[in-house]
Amino acid sequence: MTLALVPGSFDPVTNGHLDIIQRAVELFDEVRVVVARNSSKTPLFTVEERLEMLREVCAPLPRVTVDSFEGLLVNYALKCGATVIVKGLRFVSDFEYELQMALMNRRLNNAIETVFLPTGAPYSDLSSSIVKEIARLGGSVEGLVPEIVQQRLREKYSIHST
Ligand code: PNS
């Protein structure tokens, strides 16, 4: 049984993340989406809000669970028996940072492999930061994030649909 982790900030989860999660389900026996609690980024949504949104959008997916972790990802993987880390890659610019992280994670625990999945073409220009920027400035994020995330973004930025 292979348990794969899909880690990230998920601030908030986008349709690009969902695409990666759905494809990871096809490849591994079990998938656990994990939110990092000690990210250096200043988030818009609390960890609990991000978990709630993830749980709702992942509910229809078989063999997918959602959790959060504190500290090193490889330590969390060791604790729960995960042997694979799945990351989505959009651009070459992602690759440099992601490769560095993958190599460091392997140095920390060489029993854990990182697998990169190329982001689905419709989502290659998508990131949580871009989504937040569009929503903050009153633009539509329809098609970029699940419905529940659209709603939460409207609440955060107090934009009321008519
Ligand atoms: O969505 P993000 O912000 O690109 O996700 C980055 C994340 C959370 C996957 C990464 O920062 C991480 O794994 N953080 C946990 C701490 C850790 O293990 N750091 C060492 C990585 S070399």
Backbone and ligand atoms as CSV (ligand in chain L), in Angstrom:
chain,resi,resn,atom,element,x,y,z
A,1,MET,N,N,0.845,-1.198,0.000
A,1,MET,CA,C,0.000,0.000,0.000
A,1,MET,C,C,0.883,1.252,0.000
A,2,THR,N,N,0.718,2.083,-0.992
A,2,THR,CA,C,1.510,3.322,-1.052
A,2,THR,C,C,0.648,4.516,-0.678
A,3,LEU,N,N,1.105,5.213,0.369
A,3,LEU,CA,C,0.432,6.454,0.771
A,3,LEU,C,C,1.256,7.615,0.243
A,4,ALA,N,N,0.606,8.482,-0.544
A,4,ALA,CA,C,1.290,9.651,-1.094
A,4,ALA,C,C,0.762,10.917,-0.433
A,5,LEU,N,N,1.677,11.820,-0.124
A,5,LEU,CA,C,1.275,13.104,0.457
A,5,LEU,C,C,1.252,14.167,-0.635
A,6,VAL,N,N,0.229,15.011,-0.610
A,6,VAL,CA,C,0.216,16.197,-1.472
A,6,VAL,C,C,0.281,17.403,-0.523
A,7,PRO,N,N,1.498,17.930,-0.295
A,7,PRO,CA,C,1.641,18.999,0.692
A,7,PRO,C,C,1.521,20.389,0.061
A,8,GLY,N,N,1.212,21.362,0.890
A,8,GLY,CA,C,1.180,22.735,0.374
A,8,GLY,C,C,0.625,23.697,1.392
A,9,SER,N,N,0.542,24.958,0.976
A,9,SER,CA,C,-0.069,25.984,1.820
A,9,SER,C,C,-1.587,25.995,1.592
A,10,PHE,N,N,-1.996,25.780,0.360
A,10,PHE,CA,C,-3.420,25.736,-0.010
A,10,PHE,C,C,-4.165,26.963,0.525
A,11,ASP,N,N,-3.634,28.134,0.207
A,11,ASP,CA,C,-4.209,29.376,0.738
A,11,ASP,C,C,-4.770,30.259,-0.371
A,12,PRO,N,N,-5.867,29.875,-1.008
A,12,PRO,CA,C,-6.698,28.698,-0.791
A,12,PRO,C,C,-6.422,27.625,-1.856
A,13,VAL,N,N,-7.116,26.477,-1.710
A,13,VAL,CA,C,-7.025,25.409,-2.716
A,13,VAL,C,C,-7.610,25.938,-4.041
A,14,THR,N,N,-6.903,25.622,-5.145
A,14,THR,CA,C,-7.368,26.058,-6.467
A,14,THR,C,C,-7.749,24.830,-7.304
A,15,ASN,N,N,-8.313,25.091,-8.490
A,15,ASN,CA,C,-8.631,23.970,-9.381
A,15,ASN,C,C,-7.355,23.291,-9.896
A,16,GLY,N,N,-6.257,24.039,-9.887
A,16,GLY,CA,C,-4.957,23.449,-10.262
A,16,GLY,C,C,-4.518,22.422,-9.230
A,17,HIS,N,N,-4.670,22.752,-7.936
A,17,HIS,CA,C,-4.357,21.792,-6.872
A,17,HIS,C,C,-5.243,20.554,-7.021
A,18,LEU,N,N,-6.526,20.814,-7.246
A,18,LEU,CA,C,-7.485,19.699,-7.336
A,18,LEU,C,C,-7.119,18.743,-8.466
A,19,ASP,N,N,-6.666,19.311,-9.571
A,19,ASP,CA,C,-6.251,18.508,-10.719
A,19,ASP,C,C,-5.096,17.573,-10.309
A,20,ILE,N,N,-4.140,18.127,-9.564
A,20,ILE,CA,C,-2.994,17.315,-9.112
A,20,ILE,C,C,-3.471,16.217,-8.146
A,21,ILE,N,N,-4.371,16.581,-7.226
A,21,ILE,CA,C,-4.873,15.608,-6.237
A,21,ILE,C,C,-5.605,14.468,-6.959
A,22,GLN,N,N,-6.458,14.840,-7.919
A,22,GLN,CA,C,-7.228,13.817,-8.654
A,22,GLN,C,C,-6.307,12.885,-9.419
A,23,ARG,N,N,-5.250,13.442,-10.000
A,23,ARG,CA,C,-4.321,12.587,-10.767
A,23,ARG,C,C,-3.473,11.732,-9.838
A,24,ALA,N,N,-3.167,12.244,-8.644
A,24,ALA,CA,C,-2.405,11.444,-7.667
A,24,ALA,C,C,-3.228,10.230,-7.237
A,25,VAL,N,N,-4.538,10.400,-7.147
A,25,VAL,CA,C,-5.429,9.297,-6.761
A,25,VAL,C,C,-5.335,8.144,-7.771
A,26,GLU,N,N,-5.126,8.492,-9.033
A,26,GLU,CA,C,-5.019,7.460,-10.077
A,26,GLU,C,C,-3.708,6.676,-9.954
A,27,LEU,N,N,-2.723,7.303,-9.324
A,27,LEU,CA,C,-1.382,6.705,-9.295
A,27,LEU,C,C,-1.058,5.944,-8.013
A,28,PHE,N,N,-1.681,6.366,-6.908
A,28,PHE,CA,C,-1.309,5.789,-5.608
A,28,PHE,C,C,-2.530,5.220,-4.890
A,29,ASP,N,N,-2.262,4.285,-3.951
A,29,ASP,CA,C,-3.367,3.616,-3.259
A,29,ASP,C,C,-4.153,4.600,-2.400
A,30,GLU,N,N,-3.399,5.446,-1.686
A,30,GLU,CA,C,-4.052,6.437,-0.822
A,30,GLU,C,C,-3.340,7.757,-0.952
A,31,VAL,N,N,-4.104,8.831,-0.848
A,31,VAL,CA,C,-3.542,10.176,-0.979
A,31,VAL,C,C,-3.951,10.987,0.238
A,32,ARG,N,N,-2.983,11.682,0.821
A,32,ARG,CA,C,-3.321,12.573,1.934
A,32,ARG,C,C,-2.862,13.993,1.594
A,33,VAL,N,N,-3.818,14.892,1.566
A,33,VAL,CA,C,-3.517,16.300,1.290
A,33,VAL,C,C,-3.164,16.944,2.618
A,34,VAL,N,N,-1.968,17.557,2.715
A,34,VAL,CA,C,-1.541,18.069,4.014
A,34,VAL,C,C,-1.166,19.554,3.948
A,35,VAL,N,N,-1.719,20.298,4.883
A,35,VAL,CA,C,-1.488,21.745,4.968
A,35,VAL,C,C,-0.355,21.994,5.965
A,36,ALA,N,N,0.654,22.743,5.532
A,36,ALA,CA,C,1.774,23.071,6.424
A,36,ALA,C,C,1.327,24.145,7.416
A,37,ARG,N,N,1.531,23.873,8.698
A,37,ARG,CA,C,1.109,24.832,9.731
A,37,ARG,C,C,2.146,25.924,9.970
A,38,ASN,N,N,3.407,25.591,9.695
A,38,ASN,CA,C,4.446,26.563,10.041
A,38,ASN,C,C,5.067,27.216,8.811
A,39,SER,N,N,4.229,27.508,7.815
A,39,SER,CA,C,4.721,28.152,6.602
A,39,SER,C,C,5.199,29.566,6.939
A,40,SER,N,N,6.236,30.010,6.226
A,40,SER,CA,C,6.757,31.357,6.488
A,40,SER,C,C,5.878,32.425,5.835
A,41,LYS,N,N,4.969,31.984,4.960
A,41,LYS,CA,C,4.095,32.953,4.283
A,41,LYS,C,C,3.017,33.449,5.243
A,42,THR,N,N,2.553,34.692,5.033
A,42,THR,CA,C,1.438,35.201,5.836
A,42,THR,C,C,0.150,34.835,5.109
A,43,PRO,N,N,-0.638,33.938,5.692
A,43,PRO,CA,C,-1.802,33.449,4.942
A,43,PRO,C,C,-3.025,34.354,5.025
A,44,LEU,N,N,-3.900,34.219,4.042
A,44,LEU,CA,C,-5.193,34.924,4.084
A,44,LEU,C,C,-6.160,34.116,4.948
A,45,PHE,N,N,-6.147,32.796,4.756
A,45,PHE,CA,C,-7.060,31.915,5.496
A,45,PHE,C,C,-6.307,31.209,6.625
A,46,THR,N,N,-6.982,30.991,7.739
A,46,THR,CA,C,-6.363,30.231,8.829
A,46,THR,C,C,-6.210,28.777,8.380
A,47,VAL,N,N,-5.371,28.029,9.088
A,47,VAL,CA,C,-5.182,26.611,8.740
A,47,VAL,C,C,-6.531,25.894,8.803
A,48,GLU,N,N,-7.332,26.211,9.830
A,48,GLU,CA,C,-8.630,25.539,9.992
A,48,GLU,C,C,-9.561,25.860,8.811
A,49,GLU,N,N,-9.547,27.107,8.355
A,49,GLU,CA,C,-10.380,27.465,7.193
A,49,GLU,C,C,-9.911,26.722,5.947
A,50,ARG,N,N,-8.583,26.625,5.778
A,50,ARG,CA,C,-8.039,25.928,4.600
A,50,ARG,C,C,-8.377,24.441,4.642
A,51,LEU,N,N,-8.305,23.855,5.857
A,51,LEU,CA,C,-8.646,22.436,6.009
A,51,LEU,C,C,-10.121,22.200,5.688
A,52,GLU,N,N,-10.940,23.113,6.156
A,52,GLU,CA,C,-12.391,22.979,5.934
A,52,GLU,C,C,-12.714,22.992,4.429
A,53,MET,N,N,-12.099,23.937,3.718
A,53,MET,CA,C,-12.342,24.021,2.270
A,53,MET,C,C,-11.823,22.764,1.571
A,54,LEU,N,N,-10.616,22.320,1.961
A,54,LEU,CA,C,-10.036,21.119,1.352
A,54,LEU,C,C,-10.906,19.900,1.609
A,55,ARG,N,N,-11.395,19.780,2.872
A,55,ARG,CA,C,-12.218,18.605,3.214
A,55,ARG,C,C,-13.472,18.593,2.352
A,56,GLU,N,N,-14.051,19.761,2.149
A,56,GLU,CA,C,-15.282,19.812,1.355
A,56,GLU,C,C,-15.011,19.435,-0.112
A,57,VAL,N,N,-13.948,19.997,-0.696
A,57,VAL,CA,C,-13.725,19.720,-2.121
A,57,VAL,C,C,-13.159,18.317,-2.375
A,58,CYS,N,N,-12.508,17.738,-1.347
A,58,CYS,CA,C,-11.945,16.393,-1.525
A,58,CYS,C,C,-12.945,15.295,-1.140
A,59,ALA,N,N,-14.061,15.682,-0.531
A,59,ALA,CA,C,-15.037,14.691,-0.046
A,59,ALA,C,C,-15.480,13.707,-1.135
A,60,PRO,N,N,-15.719,14.173,-2.378
A,60,PRO,CA,C,-16.168,13.194,-3.389
A,60,PRO,C,C,-15.045,12.282,-3.892
A,61,LEU,N,N,-13.800,12.583,-3.553
A,61,LEU,CA,C,-12.688,11.792,-4.104
A,61,LEU,C,C,-12.419,10.568,-3.238
A,62,PRO,N,N,-12.343,9.392,-3.864
A,62,PRO,CA,C,-12.093,8.182,-3.083
A,62,PRO,C,C,-10.652,8.136,-2.593
A,63,ARG,N,N,-10.420,7.564,-1.443
A,63,ARG,CA,C,-9.079,7.301,-0.896
A,63,ARG,C,C,-8.256,8.565,-0.660
A,64,VAL,N,N,-8.955,9.687,-0.455
A,64,VAL,CA,C,-8.250,10.943,-0.168
A,64,VAL,C,C,-8.614,11.421,1.227
A,65,THR,N,N,-7.596,11.724,2.038
A,65,THR,CA,C,-7.844,12.307,3.358
A,65,THR,C,C,-7.137,13.660,3.417
A,66,VAL,N,N,-7.495,14.447,4.420
A,66,VAL,CA,C,-6.948,15.800,4.562
A,66,VAL,C,C,-6.447,15.959,5.991
A,67,ASP,N,N,-5.270,16.573,6.139
A,67,ASP,CA,C,-4.709,16.755,7.481
A,67,ASP,C,C,-3.790,17.979,7.446
A,68,SER,N,N,-3.262,18.351,8.595
A,68,SER,CA,C,-2.248,19.404,8.644
A,68,SER,C,C,-1.029,18.835,9.353
A,69,PHE,N,N,0.106,19.517,9.200
A,69,PHE,CA,C,1.303,19.052,9.896
A,69,PHE,C,C,2.138,20.240,10.337
A,70,GLU,N,N,2.928,19.978,11.355
A,70,GLU,CA,C,3.810,20.986,11.927
A,70,GLU,C,C,5.242,20.463,11.758
A,71,GLY,N,N,6.176,21.331,11.476
A,71,GLY,CA,C,7.569,20.883,11.393
A,71,GLY,C,C,7.906,20.344,10.018
A,72,LEU,N,N,8.880,19.434,9.978
A,72,LEU,CA,C,9.360,18.916,8.695
A,72,LEU,C,C,8.377,17.932,8.071
A,73,LEU,N,N,8.202,18.089,6.761
A,73,LEU,CA,C,7.290,17.203,6.029
A,73,LEU,C,C,7.760,15.747,6.098
A,74,VAL,N,N,9.074,15.531,5.989
A,74,VAL,CA,C,9.580,14.142,6.007
A,74,VAL,C,C,9.298,13.467,7.361
A,75,ASN,N,N,9.299,14.239,8.434
A,75,ASN,CA,C,8.985,13.657,9.756
A,75,ASN,C,C,7.521,13.246,9.827
A,76,TYR,N,N,6.677,14.095,9.251
A,76,TYR,CA,C,5.248,13.757,9.204
A,76,TYR,C,C,5.052,12.489,8.353
A,77,ALA,N,N,5.767,12.427,7.207
A,77,ALA,CA,C,5.652,11.266,6.305
A,77,ALA,C,C,6.050,9.984,7.046
A,78,LEU,N,N,7.133,10.074,7.779
A,78,LEU,CA,C,7.634,8.920,8.533
A,78,LEU,C,C,6.594,8.451,9.553
A,79,LYS,N,N,5.996,9.432,10.222
A,79,LYS,CA,C,5.017,9.147,11.276
A,79,LYS,C,C,3.776,8.437,10.727
A,80,CYS,N,N,3.351,8.852,9.512
A,80,CYS,CA,C,2.096,8.268,8.999
A,80,CYS,C,C,2.348,7.175,7.960
A,81,GLY,N,N,3.619,6.862,7.693
A,81,GLY,CA,C,3.921,5.762,6.770
A,81,GLY,C,C,3.840,6.134,5.291
A,82,ALA,N,N,3.906,7.424,4.992
A,82,ALA,CA,C,3.878,7.846,3.581
A,82,ALA,C,C,5.276,7.705,2.991
A,83,THR,N,N,5.357,7.274,1.721
A,83,THR,CA,C,6.667,7.089,1.089
A,83,THR,C,C,6.832,7.971,-0.152
A,84,VAL,N,N,5.786,8.693,-0.509
A,84,VAL,CA,C,5.836,9.539,-1.709
A,84,VAL,C,C,5.309,10.936,-1.383
A,85,ILE,N,N,5.975,11.938,-1.969
A,85,ILE,CA,C,5.495,13.325,-1.902
A,85,ILE,C,C,5.164,13.720,-3.336
A,86,VAL,N,N,3.957,14.200,-3.565
A,86,VAL,CA,C,3.555,14.606,-4.918
A,86,VAL,C,C,3.524,16.128,-4.990
A,87,LYS,N,N,4.199,16.685,-5.998
A,87,LYS,CA,C,4.168,18.132,-6.206
A,87,LYS,C,C,3.792,18.430,-7.660
A,88,GLY,N,N,3.023,19.485,-7.849
A,88,GLY,CA,C,2.679,19.915,-9.204
A,88,GLY,C,C,3.726,20.896,-9.696
A,89,LEU,N,N,4.039,20.820,-10.979
A,89,LEU,CA,C,5.001,21.755,-11.571
A,89,LEU,C,C,4.316,22.554,-12.668
A,90,ARG,N,N,4.433,23.869,-12.581
A,90,ARG,CA,C,3.847,24.714,-13.625
A,90,ARG,C,C,4.909,25.182,-14.609
A,91,PHE,N,N,5.858,25.947,-14.108
A,91,PHE,CA,C,6.848,26.558,-15.006
A,91,PHE,C,C,8.243,26.082,-14.643
A,92,VAL,N,N,9.203,26.410,-15.493
A,92,VAL,CA,C,10.609,26.103,-15.203
A,92,VAL,C,C,10.998,26.785,-13.890
A,93,SER,N,N,10.428,27.973,-13.661
A,93,SER,CA,C,10.757,28.718,-12.431
A,93,SER,C,C,10.337,27.933,-11.184
A,94,ASP,N,N,9.257,27.155,-11.273
A,94,ASP,CA,C,8.847,26.298,-10.149
A,94,ASP,C,C,9.907,25.236,-9.899
A,95,PHE,N,N,10.470,24.757,-11.014
A,95,PHE,CA,C,11.311,23.569,-10.951
A,95,PHE,C,C,12.530,23.761,-10.049
A,96,GLU,N,N,13.162,24.927,-10.167
A,96,GLU,CA,C,14.387,25.173,-9.403
A,96,GLU,C,C,14.138,25.017,-7.896
A,97,TYR,N,N,13.086,25.671,-7.428
A,97,TYR,CA,C,12.729,25.632,-6.006
A,97,TYR,C,C,12.271,24.237,-5.593
A,98,GLU,N,N,11.435,23.642,-6.448
A,98,GLU,CA,C,10.884,22.320,-6.119
A,98,GLU,C,C,11.974,21.248,-6.113
A,99,LEU,N,N,12.921,21.367,-7.041
A,99,LEU,CA,C,14.011,20.388,-7.090
A,99,LEU,C,C,14.862,20.504,-5.821
A,100,GLN,N,N,15.124,21.740,-5.415
A,100,GLN,CA,C,15.913,21.966,-4.206
A,100,GLN,C,C,15.216,21.328,-3.001
A,101,MET,N,N,13.891,21.522,-2.927
A,101,MET,CA,C,13.131,20.939,-1.810
A,101,MET,C,C,13.146,19.415,-1.860
A,102,ALA,N,N,12.988,18.880,-3.085
A,102,ALA,CA,C,12.968,17.417,-3.244
A,102,ALA,C,C,14.314,16.822,-2.828
A,103,LEU,N,N,15.393,17.475,-3.232
A,103,LEU,CA,C,16.732,16.960,-2.899
A,103,LEU,C,C,16.974,17.039,-1.398
A,104,MET,N,N,16.521,18.132,-0.798
A,104,MET,CA,C,16.710,18.301,0.646
A,104,MET,C,C,15.875,17.275,1.415
A,105,ASN,N,N,14.639,17.064,0.963
A,105,ASN,CA,C,13.789,16.065,1.630
A,105,ASN,C,C,14.418,14.674,1.523
A,106,ARG,N,N,15.033,14.396,0.387
A,106,ARG,CA,C,15.671,13.089,0.173
A,106,ARG,C,C,16.905,12.950,1.058
A,107,ARG,N,N,17.619,14.089,1.234
A,107,ARG,CA,C,18.788,14.056,2.112
A,107,ARG,C,C,18.344,13.768,3.550
A,108,LEU,N,N,17.178,14.357,3.915
A,108,LEU,CA,C,16.667,14.170,5.276
A,108,LEU,C,C,16.133,12.761,5.488
A,109,ASN,N,N,15.549,12.190,4.439
A,109,ASN,CA,C,15.026,10.817,4.528
A,109,ASN,C,C,14.990,10.205,3.132
A,110,ASN,N,N,15.973,9.338,2.838
A,110,ASN,CA,C,16.059,8.830,1.455
A,110,ASN,C,C,15.060,7.722,1.151
A,111,ALA,N,N,14.188,7.404,2.109
A,111,ALA,CA,C,13.138,6.414,1.831
A,111,ALA,C,C,11.912,7.095,1.215
A,112,ILE,N,N,11.938,8.431,1.154
A,112,ILE,CA,C,10.770,9.155,0.634
A,112,ILE,C,C,11.113,9.791,-0.712
A,113,GLU,N,N,10.314,9.446,-1.715
A,113,GLU,CA,C,10.547,9.950,-3.066
A,113,GLU,C,C,9.594,11.090,-3.374
A,114,THR,N,N,10.094,12.093,-4.090
A,114,THR,CA,C,9.201,13.153,-4.579
A,114,THR,C,C,8.856,12.861,-6.034
A,115,VAL,N,N,7.581,12.940,-6.361
A,115,VAL,CA,C,7.123,12.728,-7.728
A,115,VAL,C,C,6.521,14.036,-8.227
A,116,PHE,N,N,6.993,14.509,-9.369
A,116,PHE,CA,C,6.456,15.756,-9.942
A,116,PHE,C,C,5.418,15.439,-11.006
A,117,LEU,N,N,4.296,16.112,-10.943
A,117,LEU,CA,C,3.283,15.984,-11.990
A,117,LEU,C,C,3.166,17.334,-12.698
A,118,PRO,N,N,3.241,17.326,-14.035
A,118,PRO,CA,C,3.064,18.604,-14.725
A,118,PRO,C,C,1.625,19.083,-14.546
A,119,THR,N,N,1.471,20.336,-14.192
A,119,THR,CA,C,0.122,20.882,-13.992
A,119,THR,C,C,-0.666,20.803,-15.293
A,120,GLY,N,N,-1.938,20.471,-15.188
A,120,GLY,CA,C,-2.800,20.397,-16.365
A,120,GLY,C,C,-2.804,21.740,-17.096
A,121,ALA,N,N,-2.755,21.689,-18.433
A,121,ALA,CA,C,-2.634,22.910,-19.247
A,121,ALA,C,C,-3.589,24.043,-18.853
A,122,PRO,N,N,-4.873,23.761,-18.565
A,122,PRO,CA,C,-5.758,24.896,-18.255
A,122,PRO,C,C,-5.382,25.611,-16.964
A,123,TYR,N,N,-4.520,25.006,-16.151
A,123,TYR,CA,C,-4.215,25.578,-14.832
A,123,TYR,C,C,-2.781,26.081,-14.706
A,124,SER,N,N,-2.054,26.096,-15.835
A,124,SER,CA,C,-0.626,26.401,-15.730
A,124,SER,C,C,-0.366,27.850,-15.321
A,125,ASP,N,N,-1.355,28.722,-15.512
A,125,ASP,CA,C,-1.153,30.129,-15.127
A,125,ASP,C,C,-1.793,30.434,-13.777
A,126,LEU,N,N,-2.172,29.394,-13.074
A,126,LEU,CA,C,-2.970,29.560,-11.855
A,126,LEU,C,C,-2.125,29.389,-10.597
A,127,SER,N,N,-2.312,30.287,-9.637
A,127,SER,CA,C,-1.674,30.110,-8.329
A,127,SER,C,C,-2.601,30.711,-7.288
A,128,SER,N,N,-2.436,30.284,-6.034
A,128,SER,CA,C,-3.272,30.827,-4.958
A,128,SER,C,C,-3.076,32.340,-4.851
A,129,SER,N,N,-1.842,32.804,-5.060
A,129,SER,CA,C,-1.554,34.243,-4.943
A,129,SER,C,C,-2.307,35.043,-6.003
A,130,ILE,N,N,-2.295,34.534,-7.238
A,130,ILE,CA,C,-2.985,35.227,-8.338
A,130,ILE,C,C,-4.488,35.265,-8.059
A,131,VAL,N,N,-5.009,34.121,-7.585
A,131,VAL,CA,C,-6.438,34.035,-7.285
A,131,VAL,C,C,-6.823,35.078,-6.224
A,132,LYS,N,N,-6.001,35.188,-5.180
A,132,LYS,CA,C,-6.289,36.154,-4.099
A,132,LYS,C,C,-6.243,37.583,-4.627
A,133,GLU,N,N,-5.277,37.858,-5.481
A,133,GLU,CA,C,-5.131,39.203,-6.065
A,133,GLU,C,C,-6.375,39.570,-6.886
A,134,ILE,N,N,-6.823,38.623,-7.729
A,134,ILE,CA,C,-8.000,38.885,-8.571
A,134,ILE,C,C,-9.216,39.137,-7.681
A,135,ALA,N,N,-9.396,38.247,-6.682
A,135,ALA,CA,C,-10.567,38.363,-5.800
A,135,ALA,C,C,-10.516,39.670,-4.997
A,136,ARG,N,N,-9.350,40.025,-4.527
A,136,ARG,CA,C,-9.188,41.242,-3.712
A,136,ARG,C,C,-9.563,42.487,-4.522
A,137,LEU,N,N,-9.268,42.430,-5.819
A,137,LEU,CA,C,-9.541,43.593,-6.671
A,137,LEU,C,C,-10.920,43.507,-7.335
A,138,GLY,N,N,-11.714,42.548,-6.884
A,138,GLY,CA,C,-13.106,42.475,-7.335
A,138,GLY,C,C,-13.324,41.716,-8.623
A,139,GLY,N,N,-12.301,41.017,-9.141
A,139,GLY,CA,C,-12.463,40.244,-10.377
A,139,GLY,C,C,-13.105,38.891,-10.101
A,140,SER,N,N,-13.519,38.233,-11.180
A,140,SER,CA,C,-14.159,36.923,-11.028
A,140,SER,C,C,-13.117,35.808,-11.015
A,141,VAL,N,N,-13.268,34.904,-10.060
A,141,VAL,CA,C,-12.361,33.740,-9.995
A,141,VAL,C,C,-13.117,32.455,-10.354
A,142,GLU,N,N,-14.236,32.644,-11.025
A,142,GLU,CA,C,-15.033,31.497,-11.462
A,142,GLU,C,C,-14.194,30.635,-12.413
A,143,GLY,N,N,-14.224,29.335,-12.187
A,143,GLY,CA,C,-13.452,28.415,-13.039
A,143,GLY,C,C,-12.022,28.221,-12.556
A,144,LEU,N,N,-11.585,29.103,-11.646
A,144,LEU,CA,C,-10.207,28.998,-11.145
A,144,LEU,C,C,-10.142,28.250,-9.816
A,145,VAL,N,N,-11.218,28.398,-9.046
A,145,VAL,CA,C,-11.287,27.745,-7.720
A,145,VAL,C,C,-12.672,27.119,-7.555
A,146,PRO,N,N,-12.799,26.125,-6.677
A,146,PRO,CA,C,-14.129,25.529,-6.452
A,146,PRO,C,C,-15.100,26.569,-5.883
A,147,GLU,N,N,-16.388,26.271,-6.016
A,147,GLU,CA,C,-17.462,27.185,-5.603
A,147,GLU,C,C,-17.296,27.640,-4.141
A,148,ILE,N,N,-16.996,26.690,-3.254
A,148,ILE,CA,C,-16.880,27.053,-1.822
A,148,ILE,C,C,-15.749,28.067,-1.605
A,149,VAL,N,N,-14.700,27.961,-2.397
A,149,VAL,CA,C,-13.566,28.892,-2.259
A,149,VAL,C,C,-13.970,30.279,-2.788
A,150,GLN,N,N,-14.725,30.282,-3.880
A,150,GLN,CA,C,-15.228,31.570,-4.407
A,150,GLN,C,C,-16.021,32.297,-3.324
A,151,GLN,N,N,-16.875,31.525,-2.669
A,151,GLN,CA,C,-17.725,32.072,-1.613
A,151,GLN,C,C,-16.882,32.613,-0.443
A,152,ARG,N,N,-15.883,31.822,-0.021
A,152,ARG,CA,C,-15.016,32.238,1.106
A,152,ARG,C,C,-14.197,33.479,0.751
A,153,LEU,N,N,-13.777,33.549,-0.512
A,153,LEU,CA,C,-13.008,34.728,-0.929
A,153,LEU,C,C,-13.895,35.968,-0.904
A,154,ARG,N,N,-15.136,35.797,-1.330
A,154,ARG,CA,C,-16.089,36.932,-1.301
A,154,ARG,C,C,-16.284,37.398,0.130
A,155,GLU,N,N,-16.408,36.442,1.055
A,155,GLU,CA,C,-16.590,36.788,2.470
A,155,GLU,C,C,-15.359,37.516,3.018
A,156,LYS,N,N,-14.183,37.008,2.689
A,156,LYS,CA,C,-12.924,37.615,3.187
A,156,LYS,C,C,-12.793,39.047,2.715
A,157,TYR,N,N,-13.120,39.243,1.446
A,157,TYR,CA,C,-12.945,40.590,0.886
A,157,TYR,C,C,-14.241,41.396,0.903
A,158,SER,N,N,-15.247,40.826,1.586
A,158,SER,CA,C,-16.553,41.488,1.738
A,158,SER,C,C,-17.113,41.968,0.401
A,159,ILE,N,N,-17.030,41.091,-0.596
A,159,ILE,CA,C,-17.627,41.420,-1.898
A,159,ILE,C,C,-18.942,40.658,-1.961
A,160,HIS,N,N,-20.017,41.371,-2.178
A,160,HIS,CA,C,-21.324,40.709,-2.191
A,160,HIS,C,C,-21.840,40.615,-3.614
A,161,SER,N,N,-22.123,39.370,-4.035
A,161,SER,CA,C,-22.671,39.209,-5.382
A,161,SER,C,C,-24.120,39.672,-5.383
A,162,THR,N,N,-24.549,40.241,-6.510
A,162,THR,CA,C,-25.918,40.777,-6.567
A,162,THR,C,C,-26.871,39.725,-7.111
L,1,PNS,O1,O,2.187,25.483,-1.409
L,1,PNS,P1,P,3.618,25.761,-1.030
L,1,PNS,O2,O,3.693,26.992,-0.162
L,1,PNS,O3,O,4.543,25.818,-2.202
L,1,PNS,O4,O,4.080,24.505,-0.123
L,1,PNS,C1,C,5.383,24.425,0.384
L,1,PNS,C2,C,5.459,23.314,1.451
L,1,PNS,C3,C,4.481,23.581,2.552
L,1,PNS,C4,C,5.146,21.990,0.786
L,1,PNS,C5,C,6.926,23.295,1.990
L,1,PNS,O5,O,7.273,24.565,2.418
L,1,PNS,C6,C,7.108,22.302,3.128
L,1,PNS,O6,O,7.201,21.122,2.896
L,1,PNS,N1,N,7.136,22.822,4.355
L,1,PNS,C7,C,7.289,22.016,5.543
L,1,PNS,C8,C,8.640,22.240,6.207
L,1,PNS,C9,C,9.704,21.396,5.561
L,1,PNS,O7,O,9.666,20.183,5.564
L,1,PNS,N2,N,10.709,22.083,4.995
L,1,PNS,C10,C,11.843,21.464,4.365
L,1,PNS,C11,C,11.635,21.311,2.903
L,1,PNS,S1,S,13.221,21.077,2.211
